[in-house]
Amino acid sequence: MNYSRNNIKAYYIHEFAEMAKYSKMLKTLWEMPLEESTFLEKIQNDMIESITDYLNRKNFHMKYGGTTELFANLYAAEAMTTLRWWTEHHEEHDVDFIARLVDDIQYNGLFHLLER
C-alpha cells in the first residue's frame, strides 16, 4: 500500500464516516464500567502499549530526551479524545473536517516531536 498523505487522509475519511454510523453504540461502550476501568481507558491503555512497542522496534525516540512511552501517551490521549468528540459531534461537521483535522495534527503537531 502506498502511504502517501492523500491515501492516509482518504483512509481517515472512510473510517470516520463508518464510525459515525455507530456513534450511539460507541458512546454506550465508552461509559461501560469494567472491573478496574472503563472500556475507553482499556482501549487507550492498549493503544499506548502497542505504540510504545512499535516505536521501540523501529528505533524512534523523542526529541528533547522524552521517552517513547511519553509520546505514546500523548498520541493515545489525542486519538481517543478525537474519537470520542467525533462520535458526539459527527452530525455538526462533515467527515472531511475531522479527516483534515487529524491529518494536520499528525503532520504538524505530535509527529514533529519524533526523530530517527
C-alpha positions as CSV (number, residue, x, y, z in Angstrom):
1,M,0.0,0.0,0.0
2,N,1.2,3.5,-0.8
3,Y,1.2,5.5,2.4
4,S,1.0,8.9,0.8
5,R,-0.6,11.7,2.7
6,N,-3.6,11.7,0.3
7,N,-4.2,7.9,0.8
8,I,-4.0,8.3,4.6
9,K,-6.5,11.2,4.5
10,A,-8.8,9.1,2.4
11,Y,-8.5,6.3,5.0
12,Y,-9.5,8.7,7.7
13,I,-12.5,9.9,5.8
14,H,-13.7,6.4,5.3
15,E,-13.1,5.3,9.0
16,F,-14.7,8.4,10.5
17,A,-17.7,8.0,8.2
18,E,-18.1,4.4,9.4
19,M,-17.7,5.4,13.0
20,A,-20.4,8.0,12.7
21,K,-22.8,5.1,11.9
22,Y,-22.1,3.5,15.2
23,S,-21.9,6.6,17.4
24,K,-24.7,5.6,19.8
25,M,-23.1,2.2,20.4
26,L,-19.7,3.7,20.9
27,K,-21.0,6.2,23.5
28,T,-22.5,3.4,25.4
29,L,-19.4,1.3,25.3
30,W,-17.2,4.1,26.4
31,E,-19.2,4.6,29.5
32,M,-19.4,0.9,30.4
33,P,-17.6,0.2,33.6
34,L,-15.2,-2.7,33.7
35,E,-13.7,-4.2,36.9
36,E,-11.0,-1.5,37.2
37,S,-11.6,1.0,34.4
38,T,-13.9,1.9,31.6
39,F,-13.9,0.5,28.1
40,L,-12.4,3.8,26.8
41,E,-9.5,3.5,29.3
42,K,-8.9,-0.1,28.3
43,I,-8.6,0.9,24.6
44,Q,-6.3,3.8,25.4
45,N,-4.0,1.7,27.5
46,D,-3.8,-1.0,24.8
47,M,-3.0,1.7,22.3
48,I,-0.3,3.1,24.5
49,E,1.3,-0.3,24.8
50,S,1.1,-1.0,21.1
51,I,2.5,2.4,20.1
52,T,5.4,2.2,22.6
53,D,6.3,-1.3,21.4
54,Y,6.2,-0.2,17.7
55,L,8.3,2.9,18.2
56,N,10.9,1.0,20.2
57,R,11.1,-1.7,17.5
58,K,11.6,0.9,14.8
59,N,14.2,2.8,16.8
60,F,12.3,6.0,17.1
61,H,13.0,8.3,20.0
62,M,11.6,11.7,21.1
63,K,13.4,14.9,20.7
64,Y,14.5,16.7,23.9
65,G,15.0,13.4,25.8
66,G,11.4,12.3,26.2
67,T,10.5,8.6,26.1
68,T,8.6,6.7,23.5
69,E,6.1,5.9,26.3
70,L,5.5,9.6,26.8
71,F,4.9,10.0,23.0
72,A,2.5,7.0,23.1
73,N,0.6,8.5,26.0
74,L,0.3,11.9,24.2
75,Y,-0.8,10.2,20.9
76,A,-3.3,7.9,22.6
77,A,-4.9,10.7,24.6
78,E,-5.2,12.9,21.4
79,A,-6.6,9.9,19.4
80,M,-9.2,8.9,22.0
81,T,-10.2,12.5,22.6
82,T,-10.7,13.0,18.9
83,L,-12.7,9.7,18.5
84,R,-14.9,10.5,21.4
85,W,-15.5,14.1,20.2
86,W,-16.4,12.8,16.7
87,T,-19.0,10.3,18.0
88,E,-20.7,13.1,19.9
89,H,-20.4,15.8,17.1
90,H,-20.4,14.0,13.8
91,E,-23.8,15.5,12.8
92,E,-22.4,19.0,13.1
93,H,-19.4,18.6,10.8
94,D,-18.7,16.7,7.7
95,V,-16.2,13.8,7.6
96,D,-13.7,15.8,5.6
97,F,-13.4,18.2,8.5
98,I,-12.3,15.6,11.0
99,A,-10.0,13.9,8.5
100,R,-8.3,17.3,7.8
101,L,-8.0,17.9,11.5
102,V,-6.4,14.6,12.2
103,D,-4.1,14.9,9.2
104,D,-3.0,18.4,10.4
105,I,-2.4,17.2,13.9
106,Q,-0.3,14.3,12.8
107,Y,1.9,16.2,10.3
108,N,2.2,19.5,12.2
109,G,1.5,18.5,15.8
110,L,2.7,15.5,17.7
111,F,4.7,13.9,14.9
112,H,7.3,16.7,14.8
113,L,8.4,15.5,18.2
114,L,9.7,12.3,16.8
115,E,13.0,11.7,15.0
116,R,15.1,8.8,13.8
